[in-house]
Amino acid sequence: MPRSTGFLVGEFRGRLAEALSLVQTAEASTTFTHVRRLYIYEAAYLLAFSAWETLLEQSFLRFMCGYRNTAGVLVSTAAYTRQRSVADAYTELLRVSPRAPAFLLWHSPHFVIPRSQLCFVTGPHETVIASARQDIADFAAVRHHVAHRSEDTEAKLQAAALRLSGAQIPGGRAGRFLKACV
């Protein structure tokens, strides 16, 4: 019987709980300033975003090795051969991914959907990411502004905030937006 990817969901939930706990601790503190709390929201978002990227990568690599999810084992495309180990799957993915840089991006539908189509017949990564393409791009814009804080990332953050919440962010702080979303 093929091995399951179910443990990855548990790890993902645990990492999200850690990020949420960080925010709850900051909110409960009487010594944190408002600005410091905003930084905590941003740090927690980076933790959650990283957890999501890890879930995508690790589940994809395991599907390449024949692991199953709740729907069963994924059907491979004719152009793809199952790999024996996660390390072999990663090496193969670096070799065959179209338009991929020297490392694999997992936050971008532009890269993940073709990667999935290369390996699987209607894989879950393709289906889920294609159905939420704009939201995922907006979530990435929030992440990029937290990580880089430039005029360009702020403009993209404002556009994402408008699409996601219907409002722009006074002062262009991602932490303000994240705090308002909780």
N, C-alpha and C positions, 0 to 999 in steps of 0.2 A: 504494500500500500504506500502511495506517495506521502512524503512528509508534508505537514501543514504549515502555512504561514501565519496561523492564528496567534502565535507568540508575539509577532511583530505588532499586532494591534494592542496587546497588553503593554508592550514597551512604549508605544506611542501614547497611550492613555496616561501612563506613569509620567512621561516627560511633560505632557500637558498639565497634569496635576501639579508638578513641580513649579511650572511657570505661573499657574494660578495662585499657588501658595505664596510665591514671591510677592505678587500684587496684594494679596490679602494681608500679608505681614506688613507691607508698607502702609496700607490703608489703616491698619490697627495701631501703627506707631504714632505716638504723640510728638516725636522728635523730628520726623521727616518734614521738610518744607514742601510746598506745593511743587516746586520745580524738581526737587529730588524724587517725588512720587512720579512725575512724568517720565523721568529717566528710568525708573523701575518698570513702568508700563512698557517702555521701549525695549528694555532688556528682556522682559518676560515675552514680548512679542518675538524677539529674535530667537529665544529658546523654543517657542512654539513653532515658528517657521522652520527652524532647523530640524525639529522633530518630524514635521510633515515631509520635508525633503528626504530625510533618512528613511521614513516609511516607504516613500515612493521608490527610492533606490534599492533598498534591501528586499522589498517584495518583488520588484522587477527581476533582480538578479536570481532570486530563488525560483521564480516562475521559469526563468531560462533553464533551470536545473530540473524542472519537472515537479516542483512543489505544487500543492493544491491550495485553493481557497475554498470558501463555502460553496462555490458553484462547481468545483471540481478542478481538474488539471486543464490548463489552457491548451488550445490547439495551436501548434506551431505553424508558421508559414512554410512553404516549400523551400524557401531560400535559407531557412535557419535550421541548425542542428542543435539539439539539447546539449547542455554542458554538464560535465561531471561534478564540478565544484563551483562555489560562489566566486572564488578567485579566477577560475577559468572563464566564468560568465562575464566578469568585469573586464578581463583582458579582451575577450571577444567583442564586447560592446564598444570598447574604445577603438577597436580595429574597424568595425563595420558601421558605426553610427554616421549617418549622413549629416553634414554640416556641423559636426561636433568639434569643439576645441580640444585641447590636450587633456581636458577633464570633462566630466559630464555634468551638464546643468540639469537640475530636476525641477526648478521653479517655472520653467518656461514651456508653455504649450507648444511653442514653435519647435522645440527640440524633442519633447517627450512623446508627442503624438506620432511623428514619423518613426521614432525609435520603436514604439510599440507596434506600429504597422509593419516594420521590418521583421519582427520576431513572431508576432502572434496574430491569429485571425480574430479580429474584434476583441482585443484584450481589455481588461478592466481599466488600465491606465489610459488607454485611448478613449474609451467610452466616458469615463468620469471627467477627465480633463477637457475633452471636447465639449461636454455639456455645461461646463462652468468656466470656459475659456476667459471671458472678460473679468469675472470675479477673481480668478487666479492671477491674471495680469495686474489687477488692482491691488491684490494682497501683496504681490511682489513689489509694486510701486511704493507701498508703505514700508516694506522691508528695506528697499534701496535707500529711502530717505533716512531711515534710522541709521543705516550703516554708513552713508556717505554725506548727507546734509549739504547738498549743493543747490544752486538756483534751479538747475535742471530737475533734480530729484524733487524739489519742493513743488515745482509746477506740475509734475506728474502725480505727486501726492495729492495736491489740491483737486486735480481732475478725478483721481480715484476716489477721494472722499466724497466728492459731489455725486459720483455714480453710486457709491455704496450707501451713502446716508442722506443724500439730498442737500447737504450743506458743506460749505468750505470751512477751513480751520483757521480761526484767528491766530496770527503769529506763525503759522506754518509748522507747528510742532506736531510730530506724529504722536507723541505721548498724549497730547490733548485729545486727539481724535480717538486713540485707543481707550483712554479713560472714559470718554463719552459713550463708547460702544459697549462697555461692560455693564 
